[in-house]
Amino acid sequence: MTGVRTGVFPGTFDPFTNGHLDLTRRAARLFDRVVVAVAHSPGKGTLFPVGERVEMIRAATRTLRRVEVVEFSDLVVNCARRVGAQVMIRGLRAVSDFEFEFQMALMNRRLSPSLEVAFLMPSQQYTYLNSTLVKEVARLGGSPRGLVPRVVEERLRAEFAPSSPAPARAAASPRAGGAAARRPPAVRGRRR
């Protein structure tokens, strides 16, 4: 892939937000090829398994010709080497992101001196947005519309949909006694 300027945009993307999509679009204007690299992140306790995150991102970026989506479970610098990236793309929403990103950039430079890091800022409308906030909004019954791509919105709604109440039955009333009265109603469990 000589001569092809490739940027790798790594992250957990749990879930992929409109801020991530905005950065991906910006990167696609700067690079010949952008590889969105989705981390397994087993220690983070993700909401969606890596395969689902990859599929959602592929669906969200399907109209972006220069974008590919891969998964990885090792060091970002190794992933960058495998995909032939010369530059790692990182997003900076606010000054509060800078210290962490600066430390990570220095460590990655130590591990792979030839890999450059490019910091991109999202559109102002997404500077407050992060995956944790999106999950919290959805978990508490708020609408993720406008915060995430449509495919992600649908998955979040399905994940956090309230369970429908069990039909009322006379035998289940506390006055009726019986085992059914003592059992709590079924509640949809949250996947971790």
Residue pairs with C-beta under 8 A, 6 or more apart in sequence:
1 33
1 84
4 32
4 33
4 84
5 31
5 32
5 33
5 86
5 87
6 31
6 32
6 33
6 34
6 35
6 83
6 84
6 85
6 86
6 87
7 27
7 30
7 31
7 33
7 34
7 35
7 85
7 86
7 87
7 88
7 89
7 118
8 34
8 35
8 37
8 76
8 79
8 80
8 83
8 85
8 87
8 88
8 89
9 23
9 24
9 27
9 34
9 35
9 36
9 37
9 88
9 89
9 90
10 37
10 38
10 39
10 72
10 76
10 79
10 80
10 88
11 20
11 36
11 37
11 38
11 39
12 38
12 39
12 41
12 44
12 46
12 53
12 131
13 20
13 36
13 38
13 39
13 53
13 57
13 131
14 41
14 44
14 46
14 47
14 48
14 53
14 131
14 135
15 47
15 48
15 53
15 56
15 131
15 134
15 135
15 148
15 152
15 155
15 156
16 53
16 56
16 57
16 60
16 131
16 148
16 149
16 152
17 126
17 129
17 130
17 131
17 134
17 147
17 148
17 152
18 126
18 129
18 146
18 147
18 148
18 149
19 91
19 93
19 122
19 126
19 127
19 129
19 130
20 91
21 60
21 61
21 149
22 122
22 123
22 126
23 89
23 91
23 120
23 122
24 34
24 36
24 61
24 64
24 67
25 64
26 120
26 122
27 34
27 89
27 120
28 34
28 64
28 65
28 66
28 67
30 118
31 66
31 87
32 66
33 66
33 68
34 64
34 66
34 67
34 68
34 89
35 67
35 68
35 69
35 70
35 83
35 85
36 57
36 61
36 67
36 68
36 69
36 70
37 70
37 71
37 72
37 76
37 79
37 80
37 83
38 50
38 53
38 54
38 57
38 69
38 70
38 71
38 72
39 50
39 71
39 72
39 73
39 76
40 50
40 71
40 72
40 73
41 50
45 192
46 53
47 135
47 159
47 191
47 192
48 56
48 155
48 159
50 71
51 71
52 155
53 71
54 69
54 70
54 71
56 149
56 151
56 152
56 155
57 69
58 69
59 149
59 151
60 149
60 150
60 151
60 152
61 67
61 69
68 83
70 79
70 83
72 78
72 79
72 82
75 111
76 88
76 108
77 88
77 108
77 111
77 112
77 115
80 88
80 112
80 115
81 112
81 115
85 115
86 114
86 115
86 116
87 115
87 116
87 117
87 118
88 105
88 108
88 115
88 116
88 117
88 118
89 118
89 120
90 101
90 104
90 105
90 117
90 118
90 119
90 120
91 97
91 119
91 120
91 121
91 122
92 98
92 101
92 119
92 120
92 121
93 121
93 122
93 126
93 127
93 128
93 129
93 130
94 127
101 119
105 117
108 115
108 117
109 115
109 117
121 127
122 129
129 147
133 147
134 144
134 147
134 148
134 156
135 156
137 143
137 144
137 147
138 144
138 156
138 157
138 159
138 160
139 160
139 190
141 160
141 162
144 152
144 153
144 156
144 157
145 153
147 153
148 156
159 190
159 191
160 190
161 188
162 188
163 186
163 187
163 188
165 185
166 172
166 185
166 186
169 180
170 176
171 178
171 180
171 181
172 178
172 180
172 181
173 181
174 181
175 181
